[in-house]
Amino acid sequence: MAKLMRLRGWLFLAVFLFAPVIHAQETNPPKNDPPTPPVAPYLAPLPAGGTSFLTMNSPIGGTVDVQSEGNNQPLSGVLPSTLGPVVAAHNYLVPSFSATSQLATGSSGSGFSEPANFNYLLGTLDLNHQTNRSELLLHYTGGGMFSTYLNSAVQDLDFTYSYNWQRWSFLVGDSLDFLSESAFGFGGAGGLEFLNGNSLFGPGGPFSGILGPNQTIPTIIAPRLSNTLVSQIEYKVSPRSTWTASAGYATLNFFGADYVNSTNPLFQTGYNYSLSPPSTIAVIYSFDDFQYTQFRQMIEDHVLELGYSRYVTGRLSFQIAAGPSVVLLRGPLTGYVNNVSWALNGTLNYKWDRTTLLFSYDHLVTGGSGVLVGAQTGQVEATVDRQLNPRWQASASLGYASNGSLIPAAKIVGLGHYNSWYAGVRFNRQMRASSNMFLSYEARLQALNTPTCTGLNCSSNFISHEISVGFNFGLRPVMLR
């Protein structure tokens, strides 16, 4: 009996001591972390232009959370400026398709003078596959353009593969597109990336805008193949400094039109040093070699730049690089001539409240957009996105490019100075997490300053208008192991 009384005493003491703990556990049950949902796609690298507008168009969802880590993209690298990587599911495959109808008016300079109807039917696959050391991002769009003027295929393939180990990292990627028009304002406000509704890389593709063939001179509708293959190595010299080296090969070929085909081997290297977590400086050297299949002409461009970038995760991404440019002209059209010029490229991505501003400016030597044999090009593009409410979003964009021939006018009759503009507005309505519809308007203008011209782009100026309505539908994502 005494043992039984002592046992009851111990039980009473235990209940008295632990009752508050048990009560607290009952009133605050443990929170089980939900499984990772198939939310917004992993948009890293998120380029200039890859904002919440792309997220809204995403076939997976419209909500992303920005990571708190810093920007790990070197200023001297090939990847574009970014507002920051996002927290999202990895290892998935997303199929989607889109349909767009467009009414366009043009002039003889654009290839058609009567109003024409253009219809785009496109299918898209987005792949994201990651391991502890590697990442594969792939975006493919295939389909066709059907119009009262010309029918043409539409193909777009972008991919990057990166591998990291210890202090070294390696990246290889490719950006290929087969389009019927210049990519500068192609398909109306937003371009091809918005016609098909979603892209892992956003407008401009996976690489910096100064890489690859430049097509800022609008031409008549004619199929053309543009491709840029790039590889890059990066070495972390210290916790605050990195060194990068990249090499690539770009081509631009036209089919069924007498434009200038070109190739462009390129090389870039640089040293980056972090002044503070948000600020970085860099020294960058780049080399471009433009060659042409119709002419035995070579244009070499050597550029040395000083760069600065400032980065605030999810809020601000700013970078600028500028320096001298030495242009070597070698061939029958120019003889042996050396020119000294300047180069500058800068981007600004800024986000506040429900509005995002995207701005870029470049001054550089280009291949001539298939119209000129080498050009001194200045181009500026700006986009403002505004979230009107949870389902509606508006976007306004503006672009301007100036292209001056590097070949003296006396050598080739008809070469001059091209000025090109485009401006557009777009309204997007989210139907559900994976579907949306949009309505857009865009105007494009080209002006040519030359006394005489006998080529395809010889209208002194022309303006075209495009009104588009489209629908993007994303299927259920396939989660990969």
Secondary structure, DSSP 8 states (H G I E B T S, - for coil): -HHHHHHHHHHHHHHHHHHHHHHHHHHS-----------S----S--TT-SHHHHHH-SS-S--EE-SS-----TTSSS---S--EE---SEEEEEEEEEEEEEE--GGGT--S-EEEEEEEEEEEEEEE-SSEEEEEEEEEEEEEESS--EEEEEEEEEEEEEETTEEEEEEEEEEEESS-STTTTSTT-HHHHSS--SS-TT-SS-TTSS----S--SS--EEEEEEEEEEEEEEETTEEEEEEEEEEEEEESSS----EEEEEEEEEEEEEEETTEEEEEEEEEEEEEESSS--EEEEEEEEEEEEEEETTTEEEEEEEEEEEEEEEETTTEEEEEEEEEEEEEEEEEETTEEEEEEEEEEEE--TTTSSSEEEEEEEEEEEEE-SSSEEEEEEEEEEEEEESS-TTTSTT--EEEEEEEEEEEEEEEETTEEEEEEEEEEEEEEE-S---SSS--SEEEEEEEEEEEEEE---EE--
